[in-house]
Amino acid sequence: MQVATSSLIQDLPVSQSYINGAWVDTQGTACVDVINPSDESVLTSVRMGSQQDVDSAVAAARAAFESWSETTAEQRLALLDGLLAQFDMMAESFARLISAEMGAPLTYARTAQVPLAKAHIQTARDNLQRYPFTQLRGTTAIVKEPIGVAALITPWNWPLYQITAKVAPALAAGCTVVLKPSELSPLSALAFAQAVHEAGFPAGVFNLVNGDGAVVGTALSEHNDVDMISITGSTRAGILVAQAAAKTVKRVAQELGGKSPNLLLPDADFNTAVTAGIAAGMRNCGQSCSAPTRMLVPRERLEEVEALAVTAVNGFILDVADNEHATHGPLANKAQFDRVQTMIQKGLDEGARCIVGGTGKPDHLPTGYFARPTVFSDVTTNMAVAQEEIFGPVICLIPYDSLEEAVLIANDTVYGLGAHVQSQDLTLARKVARKIRSGQVHINYPAWDPQAPFGGYKQSGTGREYGMEGLEEYLETKAIVGYAQPE
């Protein structure tokens, strides 16, 4: 029997922080309402943390680090296995909380948001099992050691997925952590902390403090006893974190904004490439930093692409998040809805041709943060809609006249997080992929790979997540010279 979402929310410790292995009353006085984006109702109110809460959490993590960093890989593997078991037991609860707090359709929460989040734990666990923490290079030992206390700041768009992408490799590496989830989608994070507790991790190894960026985010970034900070968020937020962290010269890992190109080469199967490209760009309502929202197409095929794009959008089912038949739900919050409306209007003002969608809400959904899936055509690369991250269901069709021009357009952005190339000529697709300045390039819509390192060039960030590189982000390198004696 499924537990009602309202009961799940009522059982969450919304006025507490998880510090040193226990739920304790949060010392901050401010509260933030968590809004259901499907109907704009208040789900609950979460108490925001203060400097005092951050200090307590960091102190707990610092105290726990000495013993945790000396645990064996086998000991950490056993605890990660316990967390995976908790994930399986709590999968439906996670899905319902995510759907309620940020508007992911329930079916999408069940089939993507939760299982992909679990995959990050499984990947960290598998990589830990085979990672060589000590290697000899001649007579020198190259030793990889946990960096220390890691502060983790996660966003609202993939609330659980981004938590596990940071927490799992950090714990696998032997770091202790303090997590600050987004104040806009904190419910699944609270449930995750409960899962960590039930898995039996030692006190102080994992800590959670809810709060906003101005107070808790800044306090973590500046803290003398935090050795590393990892943030997923906007480029603006990443810059602020890096500036605050510079005072203590701590490591900063940033996974930030994107404006990913999807380059359709002339020989691509356009029926497949366009349909799948529209789906990829608007997955999670376009609220993904690596969403391929710039579709680059041969000018002579533009009319054909437009027809395919309109058909693809018209096949979406836009409805409230708990409608299990919905393919797309609302945007996650009012600020994002307003941002998307502003950018759609800007596209119209700049002369981009709207072929489907537009400003305003769908007629059948007057309440909630629902944006109309929108496709612009005849977009030029100097337009704001082609340059700025919209973070909503908006795709730009940009025509090109030569392959050289297409590569120039693909790289004409301050970002470099993700990219796509579509072609039936794999050799050509590989050649083009190497010319795109981006941390990931996907050829012909491959399956998601949790072992593929993820991160950006340029203003899309620094460092990498996922895979072995995601584990190594939380490790320091030590050379012990003379470790072995020459024969």
N, C-alpha and C positions, 0 to 999 in steps of 0.2 A: 504494500500500500504506500503510495506516494504521500509525502508530507507536504502540506500547502506551503507556498512560498512565504506567506505572511508568518507562518509558524517558524520557519527557518530564520527569518529576520528577527523575530522576537527573541530567539534563543542566542543571538549574537551579543557579545560583550561590547556594545557600542560606546560605552563610557569608560572603557579600560584600555590599557596598553599591555602588551605581553613582554614582560621584562624579567630576566633571570629565572625563566622557567615557570612563571606564574602570571596570572592576570591581576593587575593592580590598577587602582583608580588613577585615571589620567589627571594630571595636575593643572592642565590648561583649563580655562573657563569658557572659551569660545566653542560654539557648536556649529556644524554645517549640516543642513538638510540634504538627505540623499533623495533625489527626485527620480520618479519613474518616468522615463522619457516617452513612454507610450501614451500616458494620459496626464502627465504633469502633476501627479499627486505626490505627496511626501511619503516615502517609504519608512523612513526613520531619521533620527538625527544622531550624528556621530561627534563625539567630543574631540576637539583638536588638541594636539600636544603642545608643550611649551619647552623652553630651554631646559627646565628642570627635568622633564621627561626624557629629553635627549641625553642629558648628562647621566641620568640613571641607566639608560639603555646602553650607552657607550661604556660606562663603567662595568656593567655586567659582561658585556662582550670582551672587554679588555681583560677582566679577571679570568674569564673562561678560556681565553686564547692559549695560554701556556699549556694546559693539559690537553685541550682539543687538538692543537697543532702537533702534539706528540702521539696522537692515536695512530694506529696502523690503518693502512688502506682497507684491510679486512673489517676492522671495526666500523669504519665509515660506510663501507658497502652494506653491512647489516642494517644500519640505521636508514640508509637510502632505500633499501628493500622494504623496510617497515613503512616508509613514507609512500612508496608506490602502492602498498597494500591499502593504506588509508585512502589514497586517491581513488582506488577502485570502489571502495565502500561509499565514498562521498561524491561520486561522479554526478549523480543526479542533483544533489544539493548544490554543487558548484554550478552546474548548468542553469539551474533556476535562479540562483543569486546573480549570476552574470547577466542573464536575460533581463532580470528586473532592474538592475542598477545601471546598465548602459545600453539596453535596447537591442541586444543581439537576438534575432529570432531564436526561439527555444530549440528548434531543430538544429540550427547552426551552432548554438552553444554546445549542444550535445555531440555534434559530429566534428566540430573544429576547435572551438575555444578550449574545451576541456581535454580532449584526447591529445591535442598538440601540446598543451601545457604538460601533460603527463610525459610526453615524449622527451621533453627537456630533462626531466628527472632521470628517465631511463638512459638517455644518452650520457649524462654526467656520470651515472653509475657505471655504465659500460666502459667509458673512457678511463675512469679511475682504476678499474680492474686491470687495465693494461698499460697504464702510464708509467714510463721510466723516470722516477723522481731523482735517480742518481745514475750518471753515465760517466765512464772514463774517457778522457781525451788525452792520450799519452799517459803521463803520470799525474795529471790533474783531474780531479773529480768535479764534474759540473752538476751541482745540486740544485734542485728546484724546491723551494720552501714556500709555505703560505705567506702572503704578504702581511697579514694581520687582521685588524678589524676593518671590515668592508661595509660601507654605508651604501644602501641600494635604494634608488628612487625610481619608481615605476609609474607608467601612465594609465589613462582610463580606457583606452581603446581596445587593448587586449589585456585586461587586468590580471588574470591568473597566468596566462601564457608568458607575459613579461616578468612576472615574479619568479616563476620556476626557471626561466632562462638565466636569471642572475643567481638566485638563491642556491639552486642545485649545484652548479659548478663551484660556487664559492665554498659551500660546505664540503664538497668532494675534495677540494684543494686543501682543506684544513683551516680555512678562515672562519672567524666568527662574524656574524652579520647583525646589522640594524636595518630593518626595512621600513621605508616610508612609502606606502602605496598612495595612489592618487586620492585626494579627498573627495573626488567626484564619483569614484567607484570603489569604495573601501570594503564592501561587504564580503566579497569573495576572498579578500586578503585576510579578514578576520577568521573566516572559515579555514583558510590555509594555515594560519597560526595554530588553530585547534588541531589540524591534522599533524603538524610538526610535533605538537605536545604529545598527542596520542602515540606517535611513532617512537617516542622515548629519547629524543635528543637531550643531551645534558643541559642543565640550567645555564643560561647565558650564551649558549652557542647561537641561538636564533632569538632575535628580539624584534618587536614591531611597535612603532609609534605612529599613529595617524597624525596628520597635520598638513598644512599648506607649505608651499615652497618658501614663502617669505620668512616664516618662523622656523619650522622644523627642517626644511631643506637647507636653509642658510646655516642653521646651527650645526647640522651634520657636515656641511661642506667646510666650515671653518674650524671644526673641532680638532684640537691637538692630538687626541687619542684615536682618531680615525686615520687609518693608513691609506685607504683607497676609497674613492667614491665612483659609483657607476650610475649613470642616469640614462633613461630613455624618455625622450620628450621633444619639445620643440627646439629649434636651434637657438632661439632667444633664451630659453631656460637653460640650455646647455652652456651658453656663454656665461650666464650669471653664476652657475655652479663652478665653472672653471676659474672665474675671477675670484670667487670666495675661497676656493681650494688652494689657489696659488700662494696664499699667505703662509701655508704650512707645507708647501711643496709635496703634497700627496699625489699619488697616481690618480688620474681622472680618465675614465672610460665613458665615451658619449655615443649613444645611438640616437641620431637626431632626425631632422626633416629630410624630405625627398620629393622629387618631381620626376619620377621614373619614366623613361621613354620605352615605347613598344614599337620596334622597328620591323615593319612588314616589308620584306624584300619582294621584288617583282615576281619571283617564282613561287611565293608562298601559296598554300591552299587557303584562299581568302575566306571561303565560307567557314572553315574551322577557325582560322586565325582571328577573324573579326569577332565572331560569336564568343570564343573563349577569352578574347582580349577585353571585351566589354564586361564579361563576368569577372575577370581578374581585377580590372580597374575599379569595379563597384562592389567587390566582395567586402563584407563588413561595412557596407554603405560607404565605401571609399575611405574609411577611417583607418588606413594603414599607411605607415610612413613610406613603404616601398611599393605602394599601389601603382601600376603602370597606367598613369592618367594622361600621358601624351602618346597618342597613336600616330606614328609617322607612316604615311602611305604614298605610293607613287601617284603623282598628280592625275595621270590618265585613268586611274582606278578609283578616284575619289567618289564618284557618283555611286559606284557599286558598293563601296565601303559604307557610305551613308545609309543605303537601303538595308544592308545587313545589320548595321548598328541600331537602327530604329526597330527592326524586328526583334533583336535581342533584348532591348530595353522593354519593349511591349510585352515580352514574355515573363517579366518579373511580377511577383505577387507582393505588393507592398501593404503591410498591415501591422497591427499591434504585435509586440514581441511574443506574447504567449499563444498566438495563432500558429499552430504547428505546421500549417501549410504555407506560411509566409516565407518568401525567399529573402526579403529585405524588411527591416524594421525602421524605427526612427533613428535620427542622429542621437548621440549620447547625451547631449545637454543643450541648454538654450544658447549658450555662448557659441557653440559650434554651429547650431542652426542659423544663428544670425550671421556668422562668418560666411557660411555657404551661400546664403541669400545675397549678401553683399558682393561676393565674387561672381555669382551668376549675373547679377545686374551689371557688374563691371565689364563682363564679357560682352554683354549686349551693347553697352555704351561704347566699347572699343571697336565694334563692328564685326565681331564673330557672329556667325550664322547659327542660331539655335535650331537644330533639326528635330529634337525631341526634349520634352521637359520644360524647364524655365523656372522663373521665380514662383514663390508661393507654395502652399501645401496642396496635396491631391484633394480633389473635391470630397472624396469619401472619408477623409481623415482630417477634419478641421481642428481636432485637439491632439496634442503631442507634437514632438519635434520632427515632423516628417517633411523631408525635402523631396522634390520630384527628381528622379534620375534624369540627368541632363547630358546631352552631347552637343558640343559646338563643332562646326565645320568651318573651313576657310580660316583657320587660326594661323596667325603668324607668330614667329618665335619671340617677337618683341612685346606681345600682349601680356598683360598681367596674368591672365588665366593660363598662359603657357609658361610663366616663370614662377609664380607664387604657389606655395603648397595650399591647396584648398581644403583637403581632408574631408571630402564629402563625395557624393555620387555624381561627379562631374568629370567628363572625359573630353579632351580636345583632339580633333582630327587635324593633323598638320601635313599638308602635301609637300612632297619633295620632287625634284627633277633629275637628280642623279644620286648614286650611292654615296659619293663624296659629300654632297650636300646633306644627305640624311645623317651621316655620322657627325657632321658639324652641328646639325640641329640637336641630335641626341646629347651632345656634350655642351650645348649652349645653355648651361644652368649652373647655379652656384652649388647645386647638390650633386651627389654621386653615390646613392645608396643602392638602388636596384635598377635593372634594365632587362628588356626582353628582346630577342631576335627571332623572327619567324622566317624559315626558308626550308625548301626541300633539298637544298644543296648543303649538306652538313659541313663540308670543307669551307664553303663561303661563309656560313653562319659562324663558324669558329673564328674565321679571320676578322669578321666584323665585331664579334664579341670582344676580341682583344683590343680593338680600337676605341671601345667605349670606356670612359673614365668612371667606373662604378665598382663598388665592393662586391656585388653579385651581378651576374648576367645569366638569364635563363634562356635556353634554346628550346623552342617549340613546346613551351608549357610543360616542363618536366614535373615529376612528382616532387613534393616538398621533401627536403633532405635535412634532418636535424643535425647531420654531421657537417653540413656546408657552412663554413664561417660566414657570419653576417655582420656587416658594418660598412662604414662609408668612406668615400673620398671627399675632399673639399669640405663644405659646410655640413655634410651629413654625419660628421663625427670623427672620433678617434677610437682605436681599439676594435676588437672583434668579439662577438658572442657566438654561441653554438659550437659544437664540435670540439676538437682538441684545442683549438685556438681560444674557445670560450673558457676552457679549464685553465689554460696558461695565463689568461688575463689576471688571475688571482694568485699567481706565483711570482716569487722573486728568484733571480738567478744568483747563485753563489759559486764561486770557483775556489776549491780547496787545492791549492798548489802543493805538490809533493805528497798528495794523498796516497799514491802508490810509489814505491821505491823502484828505481831502475834496476834491471837485472844485471 
